[in-house]
Amino acid sequence: MIVPVTRFLSAVGVSVWSVVIAAGQAAPPATLSNEARAQLQNNRFDVVTSLRGFPLGVRDALTALFGGGNLDIAEPGAPFRQSGGAGTPGLPPRRMINGTCSNEWCVLYYERGGTSPARKVLLFHWTPTATRLEFGGTAPAGLATGDDVRKAVLSGAIKASSEPY
């Protein structure tokens, strides 16, 4: 009887792992929806200075998007793995630069290290019952404020990307 139970548990483990991997590879839409554009233009966004300042649903969505069991992103100014070398084990591969949230929308601007470093922007629509990645892409350097990031998204300076997040 142990063999069937072991096979069952193995099958369940593979199924759960497949969902985790699929969630980690989810890609945001390639274009900004009209609803998201209107929200970015018309809503008041407040500064988020720490990852803990994002709603729990957004942090959970980031964890799934990044494909890890934890958030795997450093706070602004904290050390992170900037290069692809093994010289910085234990450090997260990403670091938050800035963020903003309105009542139902959040924007995260961060840098990703590794062999092909990049700056990324992610836009989430969230409510207490659901969080959805609305848009994401590669961003230019030097977006100092959340307003700069939102303006870059609206202007098209943020290019949708199939690169890892």
C-alpha positions as CSV (number, residue, x, y, z in Angstrom):
1,M,0.0,0.0,0.0
2,I,2.9,2.3,0.5
3,V,3.8,2.4,-3.2
4,P,0.3,3.7,-4.4
5,V,0.4,6.4,-1.7
6,T,3.9,7.4,-2.7
7,R,2.9,7.6,-6.3
8,F,-0.1,9.7,-5.4
9,L,2.0,12.1,-3.3
10,S,4.6,12.3,-6.1
11,A,1.9,13.1,-8.6
12,V,0.4,15.8,-6.3
13,G,3.9,17.2,-5.8
14,V,4.6,17.4,-9.5
15,S,1.2,19.0,-10.1
16,V,1.7,21.7,-7.4
17,W,5.3,22.4,-8.7
18,S,4.0,22.8,-12.2
19,V,1.5,25.4,-11.0
20,V,4.3,27.2,-9.1
21,I,6.6,27.2,-12.2
22,A,3.7,28.3,-14.5
23,A,2.8,31.2,-12.1
24,G,6.5,32.2,-12.0
25,Q,6.6,32.5,-15.8
26,A,3.3,34.4,-16.3
27,A,3.8,37.3,-18.7
28,P,1.9,40.5,-18.4
29,P,-0.1,41.9,-21.4
30,A,2.1,43.4,-24.1
31,T,0.1,46.7,-24.2
32,L,-1.4,49.0,-21.6
33,S,-5.2,48.6,-21.5
34,N,-7.4,51.7,-21.8
35,E,-8.6,51.1,-18.3
36,A,-5.1,51.0,-16.9
37,R,-4.1,54.1,-18.9
38,A,-7.0,56.0,-17.5
39,Q,-6.2,54.9,-14.0
40,L,-2.6,56.0,-14.3
41,Q,-3.6,59.4,-15.7
42,N,-6.4,60.2,-13.3
43,N,-5.8,58.5,-9.9
44,R,-3.8,59.9,-7.1
45,F,-0.9,57.6,-6.3
46,D,0.9,57.6,-3.0
47,V,4.6,56.8,-2.5
48,V,5.5,53.3,-1.3
49,T,8.9,53.4,0.3
50,S,9.2,49.7,1.3
51,L,8.1,46.4,-0.1
52,R,6.0,46.0,3.1
53,G,4.1,49.1,1.9
54,F,2.5,47.2,-1.0
55,P,-0.7,45.4,-0.4
56,L,-0.4,41.7,0.5
57,G,-2.0,40.7,-2.8
58,V,0.7,42.6,-4.7
59,R,3.5,41.0,-2.7
60,D,2.0,37.5,-3.2
61,A,1.7,38.2,-7.0
62,L,5.3,39.3,-7.1
63,T,6.4,36.2,-5.3
64,A,4.5,34.1,-7.9
65,L,5.9,36.1,-10.8
66,F,9.5,35.9,-9.6
67,G,9.0,32.1,-9.2
68,G,10.3,31.7,-5.7
69,G,9.0,30.7,-2.3
70,N,9.8,34.2,-1.0
71,L,9.6,37.7,-2.4
72,D,13.2,37.6,-3.6
73,I,13.7,41.4,-4.0
74,A,15.7,43.8,-1.8
75,E,14.5,47.0,-0.2
76,P,15.5,50.3,-1.8
77,G,19.2,50.9,-1.3
78,A,19.9,47.5,0.2
79,P,22.5,45.2,-1.4
80,F,21.4,42.8,-4.1
81,R,23.0,40.4,-6.6
82,Q,24.1,42.9,-9.3
83,S,26.1,40.6,-11.5
84,G,25.7,37.1,-12.7
85,G,28.7,35.8,-10.8
86,A,28.6,33.7,-7.7
87,G,30.3,36.4,-5.6
88,T,27.1,37.5,-3.8
89,P,25.3,34.3,-2.7
90,G,22.2,34.8,-0.6
91,L,21.4,38.2,-1.9
92,P,18.2,38.7,-3.9
93,P,18.6,39.2,-7.7
94,R,16.3,42.3,-7.6
95,R,16.1,45.6,-5.8
96,M,13.1,48.0,-5.5
97,I,13.9,51.5,-6.7
98,N,10.5,53.1,-6.1
99,G,6.8,52.3,-6.0
100,T,3.4,53.9,-5.8
101,C,-0.2,52.8,-5.1
102,S,-3.6,54.3,-5.5
103,N,-6.8,52.7,-4.1
104,E,-6.7,49.8,-6.6
105,W,-3.5,50.2,-8.6
106,C,0.2,49.7,-7.8
107,V,3.4,50.4,-9.8
108,L,6.8,48.9,-8.9
109,Y,10.0,50.1,-10.5
110,Y,13.0,47.9,-9.7
111,E,16.3,46.7,-11.0
112,R,17.2,43.2,-11.8
113,G,20.9,42.1,-11.7
114,G,22.4,39.0,-13.2
115,T,24.0,38.3,-16.5
116,S,21.7,40.8,-18.3
117,P,20.9,43.6,-15.8
118,A,17.8,45.6,-16.5
119,R,15.3,48.0,-14.9
120,K,11.7,46.8,-14.9
121,V,8.2,48.2,-14.2
122,L,5.2,46.2,-13.1
123,L,1.6,47.5,-12.9
124,F,-0.9,45.6,-10.8
125,H,-4.6,46.0,-10.4
126,W,-5.6,44.8,-6.9
127,T,-8.6,44.5,-4.7
128,P,-8.9,42.7,-1.3
129,T,-10.2,39.6,-3.3
130,A,-7.9,39.5,-6.4
131,T,-4.7,40.9,-7.8
132,R,-3.9,41.0,-11.5
133,L,-0.7,41.9,-13.3
134,E,-1.8,44.5,-15.9
135,F,1.4,45.5,-17.6
136,G,5.1,45.1,-17.3
137,G,8.2,45.8,-19.2
138,T,11.7,47.1,-19.5
139,A,12.3,50.6,-18.3
140,P,15.0,53.2,-18.8
141,A,17.3,54.1,-15.9
142,G,16.9,57.3,-14.0
143,L,13.2,57.3,-13.2
144,A,13.6,59.0,-9.8
145,T,10.0,59.2,-8.7
146,G,6.8,57.2,-9.0
147,D,5.4,60.1,-11.1
148,D,8.4,59.7,-13.5
149,V,7.6,56.0,-13.8
150,R,3.9,56.5,-14.5
151,K,4.7,59.2,-17.1
152,A,7.2,56.8,-18.8
153,V,4.5,54.0,-18.9
154,L,2.0,56.4,-20.4
155,S,4.4,57.8,-22.9
156,G,5.4,54.3,-24.2
157,A,9.0,54.6,-22.9
158,I,8.4,51.3,-21.0
159,K,8.7,48.5,-23.5
160,A,6.8,45.2,-22.9
161,S,9.4,42.5,-22.6
162,S,9.5,38.7,-22.6
163,E,12.7,38.8,-20.5
164,P,12.4,37.2,-17.0
165,Y,11.1,39.5,-14.3
